[in-house]
Amino acid sequence: MSSRKENRHDSESGKGCQPCERRRFPRGCFAFFFVTNRPLSARKKELAEGIGYVWVRGVQMKHTIDIRRVTPEDAPAVREIIEGILIDEFPSEKDAYAYQDLDDPARYYGGKRDVFFVAERDGQIIGTIAVKEDDRDTALLRRVFVRKPFRGRGYGKRLLDKAIEFCGQHRYKRLMFHGTDRMHTALKLCQSNGFQREAITLLSDLKMVLLKRAL
């Protein structure tokens, strides 16, 4: 009887449960408590964080993920993400793209049938995607980027789903994406979500791939 009483969690005092201490959380923060005498393995923590959870001494908290329109205040962070990825991972490609849209993406993609979305995780912008009108029936998919530490967690797909949803709402009939053959992650993301390869064009020492998705 005594051992049961000692191990029982006292909701008022927070005592009696070592892994699950009483904590204060901001309003709107969802916390899931568990009781265990075994520490989580590194693999279990990795899997948990991969679906948007973080573990804090027995407290499981879900990360806040928001896919929203870009604002003028986001411009420096957006430029830092995109230019940083191009310079670090695609140095040969960085001069093949124009950057004028990054000065003020909210304005550049401010047309009625244009949009620029960012993925924000716990207040930090970790990914981008944009849609630009090409003609009445065709939209261009642009700026498909996710910070390297956050890849493979479904954030790119959530951005792409949002862009496709926007295109459907604005009655586009097709969505086009241009990228070099070295942009494996972006190409794989698009092709695994209904895009088909349309053409390959040689541009200096770059091989440009054109993908299309019917809407």
Sequence and secondary structure as in RCSB ss.txt:
>XXXX:A:sequence
MSSRKENRHDSESGKGCQPCERRRFPRGCFAFFFVTNRPLSARKKELAEGIGYVWVRGVQMKHTIDIRRVTPEDA
PAVREIIEGILIDEFPSEKDAYAYQDLDDPARYYGGKRDVFFVAERDGQIIGTIAVKEDDRDTALLRRVFVRKPF
RGRGYGKRLLDKAIEFCGQHRYKRLMFHGTDRMHTALKLCQSNGFQREAITLLSDLKMVLLKRAL
>XXXX:A:secstr
 HHHHHHS  TTT  S TTS      TT  EEE   SS   HHHHHHHHHTTEEEETTEEEE  EEEEE  GGGH
HHHHHHHHHHHHHH TTTGGGS  GGGT HHHHT STT EEEEEEETTEEEEEEEEEE SSSEEEEEEEEE GGG
TTSSHHHHHHHHHHHHHHHTT SEEEEEEETT HHHHHHHHTTT EEEEEEEETTEEEEEEEEE 
